Amino acid sequence: MRIIVANAFSKDGQGGNKAGVCLAGEGLTADQKQKIAKEMGDSETVFIAAADARRDAAFKLEYFTPSEEVPLCGHATIAAFVVMREKLPLEKDRYTIQTKSGLLSIRLENGKVFMEQKKPLFGETLDARAFRACFDLDVARADLPVQVVSTGLRDIMLPVRDAETLNAARPDFDAITRVSEAYDTVGIHAFALENGRIVCRNFAPRYDIPEESATGTSNCALACYLYEHDIVRAAEYTFEQGESMNEPSEINVKLAALDGKIEQVTVGGSGYIRGERTVTV
């Protein structure tokens, strides 16, 4: 079976986060999808099929890491539409997709792909001291909260003192896995604010993803966190990720709020096809 590999959230035509894209997801069993995702070895592989007959959607997207299925993946969704835009006759600029996180809207705009996320859920605030074992130094800022936030997937927002500290930090993946399991999160989304920039690193070893160069859902959660705590309030955010992996990425998040309450979250970016692979089923 042919799997197309595409990068999402690229910056100036380079970097980004790659995902496997299977246009022939129809008829594959969950075990076959898992086998393909493991053979691909990318952080996620997305399988595209027709939406269920009773669902008001154009496509059904299912996401598999090398070890298990996950309900949603931002960068794999962007990669899927980068591929479909080139390989299929997409005739509209708006689509609805069916995922295990629910129905989501997709918009094609100025060469970028934007996807709707769920409204944010703000979870528990955590003690920063619990994260000292996760890195080789104490990285957390003392003046900002560590908090679980979700716009579809639960992640820990970890504010770091500055970009230099963030990029120099060496993660302990076993410790991050234990923390992620303890709080039932995908992983840790660490970020630093510096001179108007928002720089991020994302760690999800619990799902066999030590570090990702670009994450859509996590940066949506981060935008909501920054807005909710009145740290950075904006209608649009640009997040930089992947610098520590030599895969510079740019993630765009848009928020729509009414009376200070977030009503809509969308994430988007650019992408490109980087090649194809043939895998056994």
DOLOMI-542939 format. One line per field, with one value per residue (C-alpha): x, y, z; residue number from 1. Coordinates in steps of 0.25 Angstrom, whole numbers, plus 5000, padded with zeros to 4 digits. Example, Ala and Ser with C-alpha at 12.3 -4.5 7.8 and 13.67 -1.06 7.14 Angstrom:
east	(5049|5055)
north	(4982|4996)
up	(5031|5029)
resi	(1|2)
REM end
This chain:
east	(5000|5005|5006|5009|5018|5015|5020|5010|5013|5025|5032|5036|5035|5044|5043|5029|5024|5023|5011|5008|4995|4987|4977|4971|4967|4953|4952|4965|4963|4968|4979|4984|4984|4992|5002|5004|5006|5017|5024|5023|5029|5024|5018|5004|4999|4985|4975|4965|4951|4937|4929|4919|4906|4898|4909|4909|4923|4931|4942|4946|4960|4966|4979|4990|5003|5013|5007|4992|4980|4978|4965|4971|4984|4985|4998|4993|4980|4987|4996|4984|4978|4991|4991|4977|4978|4988|4983|4968|4959|4955|4945|4942|4949|4941|4939|4934|4942|4938|4948|4947|4948|4935|4931|4941|4942|4953|4956|4966|4971|4982|4990|4988|4979|4972|4964|4954|4957|4948|4945|4956|4954|4963|4967|4975|4986|4999|5011|5023|5032|5026|5033|5047|5050|5045|5057|5072|5069|5058|5052|5038|5035|5030|5020|5011|5003|5005|4992|4985|4977|4970|4964|4962|4974|4979|4993|5001|5004|5018|5023|5039|5047|5053|5055|5070|5066|5055|5064|5075|5067|5069|5057|5056|5045|5043|5039|5031|5023|5020|5015|5007|5001|4998|4990|4984|4990|4996|5009|5016|5015|5027|5027|5035|5031|5042|5042|5029|5032|5025|5035|5030|5035|5025|5028|5019|5027|5015|5010|5024|5026|5039|5038|5030|5034|5020|5007|4994|4985|4995|4997|4982|4982|4994|4987|4974|4983|4990|4977|4970|4981|4982|4997|4995|4982|4980|4971|4983|4995|5008|5016|5030|5034|5044|5056|5063|5060|5065|5051|5047|5032|5021|5007|4996|4984|4972|4963|4949|4943|4931|4931|4944|4940|4946|4936|4944|4958|4965|4979|4986|4998|5005|5011|5017|5018|5032|5030|5024|5026|5021|5017|5011|4997)
north	(5000|5014|5024|5039|5046|5061|5072|5081|5095|5097|5110|5117|5103|5096|5089|5085|5072|5060|5050|5038|5040|5028|5032|5018|5016|5010|4995|4995|4988|4995|4985|4988|5002|5000|4991|5002|5013|5005|5002|5016|5021|5035|5041|5040|5033|5038|5029|5036|5029|5034|5039|5030|5031|5037|5048|5061|5061|5059|5050|5042|5043|5033|5035|5025|5027|5015|5009|5013|5020|5035|5043|5055|5060|5074|5073|5060|5067|5078|5068|5061|5073|5077|5063|5063|5077|5072|5058|5059|5069|5077|5087|5095|5103|5098|5084|5076|5064|5053|5049|5042|5056|5060|5067|5078|5089|5091|5103|5105|5119|5126|5113|5109|5099|5103|5093|5096|5091|5089|5100|5100|5092|5097|5086|5085|5095|5087|5089|5093|5085|5072|5075|5077|5062|5063|5072|5073|5087|5094|5101|5106|5121|5124|5135|5127|5115|5100|5096|5084|5090|5083|5087|5072|5066|5068|5074|5081|5095|5098|5112|5112|5124|5128|5122|5119|5110|5104|5100|5095|5086|5071|5064|5051|5043|5033|5044|5051|5038|5036|5051|5049|5036|5042|5054|5046|5056|5053|5060|5073|5086|5095|5109|5122|5137|5145|5158|5156|5142|5129|5118|5104|5089|5077|5064|5052|5040|5033|5031|5028|5042|5047|5061|5067|5078|5084|5081|5087|5083|5087|5101|5103|5099|5109|5120|5118|5118|5131|5137|5132|5136|5150|5147|5150|5154|5153|5149|5142|5135|5130|5119|5115|5100|5090|5099|5089|5078|5086|5086|5100|5101|5111|5109|5119|5119|5128|5131|5137|5142|5148|5156|5150|5136|5128|5123|5117|5112|5109|5105|5105|5106|5102|5089|5081|5067|5061|5047|5033|5020|5006|4998|4984|4982)
up	(5000|4996|5008|5005|5014|5016|5025|5032|5039|5031|5031|5018|5011|5020|5034|5040|5045|5036|5036|5028|5020|5014|5004|5004|5018|5014|5018|5026|5040|5052|5053|5039|5042|5054|5047|5036|5046|5053|5040|5036|5049|5048|5061|5054|5041|5037|5030|5021|5017|5014|5026|5032|5025|5036|5039|5033|5028|5015|5021|5033|5038|5048|5054|5059|5066|5065|5078|5078|5072|5077|5075|5068|5063|5058|5049|5042|5039|5032|5025|5020|5014|5008|5001|4997|4991|4982|4979|4979|4973|4985|4979|4992|5002|5014|5018|5031|5035|5045|5056|5069|5075|5068|5055|5052|5041|5031|5023|5012|5012|5004|5002|5017|5024|5036|5045|5056|5070|5082|5091|5102|5115|5126|5135|5148|5152|5156|5165|5157|5166|5160|5147|5153|5150|5135|5131|5135|5141|5148|5136|5141|5142|5156|5152|5142|5145|5141|5136|5128|5116|5105|5092|5088|5095|5109|5110|5121|5119|5125|5125|5124|5128|5114|5100|5103|5115|5107|5096|5105|5114|5113|5115|5124|5116|5126|5136|5126|5123|5138|5140|5127|5132|5146|5141|5129|5118|5105|5109|5113|5104|5109|5104|5106|5104|5099|5091|5085|5081|5086|5086|5089|5091|5092|5098|5098|5101|5107|5092|5087|5082|5090|5083|5072|5063|5062|5069|5065|5077|5088|5082|5082|5096|5099|5091|5100|5113|5109|5106|5119|5128|5121|5118|5103|5098|5083|5072|5065|5070|5063|5070|5067|5069|5065|5066|5076|5065|5053|5048|5049|5049|5050|5055|5054|5064|5063|5074|5074|5087|5092|5105|5109|5107|5096|5086|5074|5072|5059|5056|5042|5035|5022|5017|5006|5001|5003|4997|4997|5004|5001|5013|5015|5020)
resi	(1|2|3|4|5|6|7|8|9|10|11|12|13|14|15|16|17|18|19|20|21|22|23|24|25|26|27|28|29|30|31|32|33|34|35|36|37|38|39|40|41|42|43|44|45|46|47|48|49|50|51|52|53|54|55|56|57|58|59|60|61|62|63|64|65|66|67|68|69|70|71|72|73|74|75|76|77|78|79|80|81|82|83|84|85|86|87|88|89|90|91|92|93|94|95|96|97|98|99|100|101|102|103|104|105|106|107|108|109|110|111|112|113|114|115|116|117|118|119|120|121|122|123|124|125|126|127|128|129|130|131|132|133|134|135|136|137|138|139|140|141|142|143|144|145|146|147|148|149|150|151|152|153|154|155|156|157|158|159|160|161|162|163|164|165|166|167|168|169|170|171|172|173|174|175|176|177|178|179|180|181|182|183|184|185|186|187|188|189|190|191|192|193|194|195|196|197|198|199|200|201|202|203|204|205|206|207|208|209|210|211|212|213|214|215|216|217|218|219|220|221|222|223|224|225|226|227|228|229|230|231|232|233|234|235|236|237|238|239|240|241|242|243|244|245|246|247|248|249|250|251|252|253|254|255|256|257|258|259|260|261|262|263|264|265|266|267|268|269|270|271|272|273|274|275|276|277|278|279|280|281)
REM end
